[in-house]
């Protein structure tokens, strides 16, 4: 899986990345991570509120910091 965190490097974006990484580890899924803070690239996903979570080019969440359980639930929908 390829995980993208959209938005500037803030505490919120970092927390979303950490929670997503923990969720993936609990699900025993390997993933690569990328921070996308170029506004033009972020806009290609139609996101106005950040941070946002994109996994394998699917927008899963925006404008909120998912906890580990929420991230796990969303990741499972991709399986």
C-alpha contacts under 8 A as a table, 3 or more apart, distances in Angstrom:
res1	aa1	res2	aa2	distance
1	X	29	X	7.64
1	X	30	X	6.58
1	X	31	X	4.58
1	X	32	X	6.48
1	X	55	X	6.73
1	X	56	X	5.94
2	X	31	X	5.46
2	X	32	X	4.96
2	X	33	X	6.10
2	X	34	X	7.77
2	X	55	X	5.64
2	X	56	X	5.19
2	X	57	X	7.92
3	X	31	X	6.68
3	X	32	X	6.00
3	X	33	X	4.78
3	X	34	X	6.20
3	X	53	X	7.29
3	X	54	X	5.83
3	X	55	X	4.53
3	X	56	X	6.52
4	X	33	X	5.85
4	X	34	X	4.76
4	X	35	X	5.71
4	X	36	X	6.56
4	X	53	X	5.98
4	X	54	X	4.99
4	X	55	X	6.23
5	X	13	X	6.74
5	X	16	X	7.69
5	X	17	X	6.69
5	X	33	X	7.74
5	X	34	X	6.34
5	X	35	X	4.96
5	X	36	X	6.02
5	X	51	X	6.66
5	X	52	X	5.69
5	X	53	X	5.02
5	X	54	X	6.44
6	X	13	X	7.75
6	X	35	X	6.14
6	X	36	X	4.79
6	X	37	X	5.96
6	X	42	X	6.05
6	X	50	X	6.65
6	X	51	X	5.55
6	X	52	X	4.90
6	X	53	X	6.39
6	X	54	X	7.54
7	X	13	X	7.04
7	X	35	X	7.46
7	X	36	X	6.06
7	X	37	X	4.65
7	X	38	X	7.67
7	X	39	X	7.61
7	X	42	X	7.02
7	X	50	X	5.56
7	X	51	X	5.22
7	X	52	X	6.88
8	X	13	X	7.29
8	X	36	X	7.54
8	X	37	X	4.91
8	X	51	X	7.73
9	X	13	X	6.01
9	X	14	X	6.88
9	X	35	X	7.76
9	X	37	X	7.32
10	X	13	X	5.20
10	X	14	X	6.19
11	X	14	X	5.06
11	X	15	X	6.08
12	X	15	X	5.14
12	X	16	X	6.20
12	X	51	X	6.79
12	X	65	X	6.42
13	X	16	X	5.10
13	X	17	X	6.22
13	X	50	X	7.91
13	X	51	X	5.37
13	X	52	X	7.91
13	X	65	X	7.57
14	X	17	X	5.09
14	X	18	X	6.16
15	X	18	X	5.01
15	X	19	X	6.07
15	X	65	X	6.96
16	X	19	X	5.23
16	X	20	X	6.04
16	X	51	X	7.61
16	X	53	X	7.84
16	X	65	X	5.24
16	X	66	X	6.05
16	X	67	X	7.52
17	X	20	X	5.11
17	X	21	X	6.05
18	X	21	X	5.09
18	X	22	X	6.24
19	X	22	X	5.13
19	X	23	X	6.15
19	X	66	X	7.00
19	X	67	X	5.86
19	X	68	X	4.88
19	X	71	X	7.12
20	X	23	X	5.00
20	X	24	X	6.16
20	X	66	X	7.82
20	X	67	X	7.94
20	X	68	X	6.36
20	X	71	X	5.76
20	X	72	X	7.60
21	X	24	X	5.16
21	X	25	X	6.15
22	X	25	X	5.03
22	X	26	X	6.15
22	X	68	X	6.55
23	X	26	X	5.14
23	X	27	X	6.24
23	X	68	X	5.29
23	X	69	X	7.01
23	X	71	X	6.08
23	X	72	X	5.10
24	X	27	X	5.00
24	X	28	X	6.01
24	X	29	X	5.16
24	X	30	X	6.91
24	X	31	X	7.53
24	X	72	X	7.04
24	X	75	X	7.83
25	X	28	X	4.82
25	X	29	X	5.97
25	X	30	X	7.29
26	X	29	X	7.77
27	X	72	X	7.40
36	X	41	X	7.17
36	X	42	X	6.78
37	X	41	X	7.61
37	X	42	X	6.84
38	X	41	X	5.41
38	X	42	X	6.28
39	X	42	X	4.99
39	X	43	X	6.10
40	X	43	X	5.14
40	X	44	X	6.64
41	X	44	X	5.31
41	X	45	X	7.44
42	X	45	X	5.75
42	X	46	X	7.23
42	X	47	X	6.47
43	X	46	X	4.99
43	X	47	X	5.75
43	X	48	X	7.32
44	X	47	X	7.71
45	X	59	X	7.19
47	X	50	X	7.19
47	X	52	X	7.41
47	X	62	X	7.05
49	X	52	X	7.36
49	X	62	X	6.07
49	X	63	X	4.70
50	X	62	X	5.62
50	X	63	X	4.58
50	X	64	X	7.26
51	X	62	X	5.73
51	X	63	X	5.43
51	X	64	X	6.59
51	X	65	X	7.29
52	X	59	X	7.51
52	X	60	X	7.64
52	X	61	X	5.41
52	X	62	X	3.89
52	X	63	X	6.17
52	X	64	X	7.40
53	X	59	X	6.09
53	X	60	X	5.63
53	X	61	X	5.11
53	X	62	X	6.25
54	X	57	X	5.71
54	X	58	X	5.25
54	X	59	X	4.41
54	X	60	X	5.69
54	X	61	X	7.26
55	X	58	X	5.30
55	X	59	X	6.67
55	X	60	X	7.08
59	X	62	X	7.82
60	X	74	X	6.81
61	X	64	X	7.06
61	X	66	X	7.98
66	X	69	X	7.87
66	X	70	X	5.62
66	X	71	X	5.81
67	X	70	X	5.36
67	X	71	X	6.23
68	X	71	X	5.14
68	X	72	X	6.15
69	X	72	X	5.05
69	X	73	X	6.24
70	X	73	X	5.15
70	X	74	X	6.38
71	X	74	X	5.22
71	X	75	X	6.08
72	X	75	X	5.09
72	X	76	X	6.11
73	X	76	X	5.25
73	X	77	X	6.75
74	X	77	X	5.30
74	X	78	X	7.20
75	X	78	X	5.43
75	X	79	X	7.10
76	X	79	X	5.27
